[in-house]
Structures are given as C-alpha cells and as structure tokens.
Amino acid sequence: METAIYEGVSILVKESVYEPAEDSLLLAKYASGLKGRILDMGTGSGLSALANAKANPGNEVVGVDISPEAVACATENAKRNGIANARFLVSDFFSSVQGKFDGIIFNPPYLPTEYNERVGGPLNLAFDGGKDGRKVLERFLNEFDNRMKSGGTLVLLQSSLNGPRKTRSALKSLGYHVRFAGRQDFFFESIWAVMAIKARPK
C-alpha cells in the first residue's frame, strides 16, 4: 500500500486497485469544476470523486465501481481526508445508483487488449478495453445519457488508441456539444479529457 497527494487529496492505494497515474490526474483536474450531483463511474481509489467533493463542498458526489476492493479503498480515502459529501457504492455501471446527475466522470479502460495480455486478478478491470479498446466505453455510451440532466456535463478520458472520432460522433448523435480539452502525449498514445455538455431543450 502506498500513500500520495494528488490534487490536494491524500490517496491510499492498495495492490488490487488502480494506482492514480497521469490519466487519473488529467481527469481529476477537469472533473473538479463540475457542480451539483456528480457521479464518478469506475471510481477506483476515488481520486476524481474526492477532488470534486473537496473543491465543491455543496456537491453530492457518488463514486461507483464494480470492484468491492476499489469501493473499500475509496471509502477509506474519503475518511482519511475528512470528506463527507462523497459516498461510494459497488455497482455494475448504473445498477446501484438512482436518479440523474449534473455531471458524470469516467476513466474507462481504453487499452486494446488481447486475451493473453490481460492482467491477473481484479486489477484487469482497470486496463482491459477489449480488442479495440472500446468494449467498456461502448456500453457506457449506450447507457449514460438516460442518467444525465439537461445541461449536464460528461468528463471522459479518451485515448488515441481507441477511436476518438467514434466517440465524438456518438456523443454528437446524442445531442452533446463536444470538445477535446486537456491533452497528454506519450510515446505510444495521446490522451484527452473530453468535455461533453448535454444540450438543453429549446
């Protein structure tokens, strides 16, 4: 187990939970500005949820993850930081949450992954994006809009390896105004924080 400070939040990470990296910091940076009722999908250690909750004490923040180990880790990190306006639930996507949100945060597993490249144990869920890197992303894109309030904002991480144009097209088809915000370049890929705002009814 290791402890580090990210975005002003002390994070304890256990071996079975994805350790915050450059992509996590990029997401947390843009997620911190969201206001209202916020959902952090695939919360992991809870970094983005806790960064948002700390920056916006009036927010109601819900972090969900399919991994019980991740939810336990995020809950512990909330207590370590004295953050009371964030709670964490075990959930397969939206199965355990109710209602709609003003903002949704998601860092999906985006690495194209063959069967023999999978990581052992529950940590595989944080990396395995399927053969084209879009297995989890496509399911999310098919489900999230029903949980987003009009005018709400999605902050989504997108890799150059798993079809940024497809993601932009999918979001636009749902009526979102899309922009690719902060970018980080690595030797094998680029990562963006995608900001997508749901159009209000005219």
C-alpha positions as CSV (number, residue, x, y, z in Angstrom):
1,M,0.0,0.0,0.0
2,E,1.2,3.5,-0.9
3,T,0.0,7.0,0.1
4,A,0.5,10.0,-2.1
5,I,-1.1,13.5,-2.6
6,Y,-3.0,14.2,-5.8
7,E,-4.9,17.4,-6.5
8,G,-4.7,18.2,-2.8
9,V,-6.2,14.8,-1.8
10,S,-4.3,12.2,0.2
11,I,-4.8,8.8,-1.6
12,L,-4.0,5.4,-0.2
13,V,-3.8,2.8,-2.9
14,K,-4.0,-1.0,-2.4
15,E,-2.4,-3.6,-4.7
16,S,-5.8,-4.7,-6.2
17,V,-6.8,-1.1,-7.1
18,Y,-5.6,1.1,-10.0
19,E,-3.0,3.5,-8.8
20,P,-3.5,7.1,-10.0
21,A,-1.3,7.9,-12.9
22,E,-1.1,10.7,-15.5
23,D,-4.5,9.9,-16.9
24,S,-6.1,10.0,-13.4
25,L,-4.6,13.4,-12.7
26,L,-5.9,14.8,-16.1
27,L,-9.4,13.5,-15.3
28,A,-9.4,14.9,-11.8
29,K,-8.2,18.3,-13.0
30,Y,-11.2,18.7,-15.3
31,A,-13.7,16.9,-13.1
32,S,-13.1,19.3,-10.2
33,G,-15.1,22.1,-11.8
34,L,-18.3,20.2,-12.0
35,K,-21.2,21.4,-9.8
36,G,-24.2,19.7,-8.4
37,R,-25.0,16.0,-8.2
38,I,-21.9,14.2,-9.6
39,L,-21.3,10.5,-10.5
40,D,-17.7,9.1,-10.8
41,M,-18.0,5.9,-12.8
42,G,-15.3,3.4,-12.2
43,T,-14.0,5.4,-9.3
44,G,-11.0,3.2,-8.4
45,S,-9.2,4.9,-5.5
46,G,-11.8,7.6,-5.5
47,L,-9.4,10.4,-6.7
48,S,-11.7,12.2,-9.1
49,A,-14.7,11.9,-6.8
50,L,-12.8,13.2,-3.8
51,A,-11.1,16.0,-5.7
52,N,-14.6,17.2,-6.9
53,A,-16.1,16.8,-3.5
54,K,-13.3,18.7,-1.8
55,A,-13.4,21.6,-4.3
56,N,-17.2,21.8,-4.1
57,P,-18.5,21.2,-0.6
58,G,-22.1,21.8,-1.7
59,N,-21.9,18.9,-4.2
60,E,-23.4,15.5,-3.7
61,V,-20.8,13.1,-5.1
62,V,-21.3,9.4,-5.7
63,G,-18.5,7.1,-6.8
64,V,-19.2,3.6,-8.1
65,D,-17.0,0.7,-9.1
66,I,-17.7,-2.9,-9.9
67,S,-14.7,-3.9,-7.7
68,P,-15.5,-4.1,-3.9
69,E,-11.8,-3.6,-3.2
70,A,-11.9,-0.3,-5.1
71,V,-15.0,0.9,-3.2
72,A,-13.5,0.0,0.1
73,C,-10.3,1.8,-0.8
74,A,-12.2,5.0,-2.0
75,T,-14.4,4.9,1.2
76,E,-11.2,4.8,3.3
77,N,-9.7,7.7,1.4
78,A,-12.8,9.8,2.0
79,K,-12.4,9.2,5.7
80,R,-8.7,9.9,5.6
81,N,-9.4,13.3,4.0
82,G,-12.4,14.2,6.1
83,I,-14.6,14.4,3.0
84,A,-18.3,13.8,4.0
85,N,-20.1,14.8,0.8
86,A,-18.8,11.8,-1.2
87,R,-20.0,8.2,-0.9
88,F,-19.0,5.0,-2.7
89,L,-21.1,2.0,-3.9
90,V,-20.4,-1.3,-5.6
91,S,-22.2,-1.0,-8.9
92,D,-22.1,-2.6,-12.4
93,F,-22.3,0.7,-14.3
94,F,-25.6,2.3,-13.2
95,S,-27.2,-0.7,-11.5
96,S,-26.9,0.6,-7.9
97,V,-27.5,4.3,-8.4
98,Q,-30.7,6.2,-8.7
99,G,-31.8,9.4,-10.4
100,K,-30.0,11.8,-12.8
101,F,-26.7,13.7,-12.4
102,D,-25.4,17.2,-13.3
103,G,-22.1,15.7,-14.1
104,I,-20.6,12.3,-14.9
105,I,-16.9,11.4,-14.7
106,F,-15.4,8.3,-16.3
107,N,-11.9,7.0,-17.0
108,P,-12.8,3.8,-18.9
109,P,-10.3,1.0,-19.6
110,Y,-9.1,2.1,-23.0
111,L,-6.1,-0.1,-23.8
112,P,-6.8,-2.5,-26.7
113,T,-6.2,-5.9,-25.0
114,E,-5.8,-9.4,-26.4
115,Y,-6.7,-12.4,-24.2
116,N,-3.1,-13.1,-23.4
117,E,-2.4,-9.5,-22.4
118,R,-4.9,-9.5,-19.5
119,V,-3.7,-8.6,-16.1
120,G,-4.4,-11.2,-13.4
121,G,-7.0,-10.5,-10.7
122,P,-9.5,-7.6,-10.3
123,L,-6.9,-5.0,-11.5
124,N,-7.6,-6.3,-15.0
125,L,-10.9,-4.4,-14.9
126,A,-9.0,-1.1,-14.9
127,F,-7.0,-1.9,-18.0
128,D,-8.8,-4.3,-20.3
129,G,-10.6,-2.4,-23.0
130,G,-11.2,-5.5,-25.3
131,K,-9.6,-6.0,-28.7
132,D,-10.4,-2.5,-29.9
133,G,-10.2,-0.7,-26.5
134,R,-13.9,0.2,-26.7
135,K,-15.6,-2.7,-25.0
136,V,-16.4,-0.9,-21.8
137,L,-16.7,2.6,-23.5
138,E,-19.4,1.5,-25.9
139,R,-21.5,0.1,-23.1
140,F,-21.1,3.3,-21.2
141,L,-22.0,5.5,-24.3
142,N,-25.2,3.4,-24.7
143,E,-26.3,3.9,-21.1
144,F,-25.1,7.2,-19.6
145,D,-27.4,9.7,-21.4
146,N,-30.5,8.5,-19.5
147,R,-28.8,9.4,-16.3
148,M,-27.6,12.9,-17.4
149,K,-29.6,16.0,-16.6
150,S,-30.3,18.5,-19.3
151,G,-27.3,20.9,-19.4
152,G,-25.2,18.3,-17.6
153,T,-21.5,17.7,-18.4
154,L,-19.6,14.5,-19.1
155,V,-15.9,14.4,-18.5
156,L,-14.5,11.3,-20.2
157,L,-10.9,10.2,-20.9
158,Q,-10.2,9.2,-24.5
159,S,-7.1,7.6,-25.9
160,S,-5.8,7.9,-29.5
161,L,-5.7,4.1,-29.5
162,N,-9.5,3.5,-29.2
163,G,-11.2,5.7,-31.8
164,P,-11.6,9.3,-30.7
165,R,-13.6,10.1,-33.8
166,K,-16.1,7.3,-33.0
167,T,-16.5,8.8,-29.5
168,R,-17.1,12.3,-30.8
169,S,-19.7,11.1,-33.3
170,A,-21.5,9.0,-30.7
171,L,-21.7,11.9,-28.3
172,K,-22.9,14.4,-31.0
173,S,-25.6,11.9,-32.1
174,L,-26.9,12.1,-28.5
175,G,-27.1,15.9,-28.7
176,Y,-23.9,16.8,-26.8
177,H,-21.6,19.7,-27.5
178,V,-18.2,18.1,-27.6
179,R,-14.7,19.4,-27.2
180,F,-11.4,17.7,-26.6
181,A,-9.8,19.6,-23.7
182,G,-6.5,18.9,-21.9
183,R,-4.2,16.6,-23.7
184,Q,-1.2,14.5,-22.7
185,D,1.2,12.8,-25.1
186,F,3.1,9.6,-24.5
187,F,5.4,7.7,-26.8
188,F,2.7,5.3,-27.9
189,E,-0.6,7.3,-27.5
190,S,-2.2,10.6,-26.7
191,I,-4.9,11.1,-24.0
192,W,-7.6,13.8,-23.9
193,A,-10.1,14.9,-21.4
194,V,-13.3,15.0,-23.4
195,M,-15.9,17.6,-22.2
196,A,-19.4,16.9,-23.5
197,I,-22.4,19.1,-22.5
198,K,-25.9,17.9,-22.9
199,A,-28.0,20.4,-24.9
200,R,-30.9,21.9,-23.1
201,P,-34.4,21.6,-24.7
202,K,-35.3,24.6,-26.8
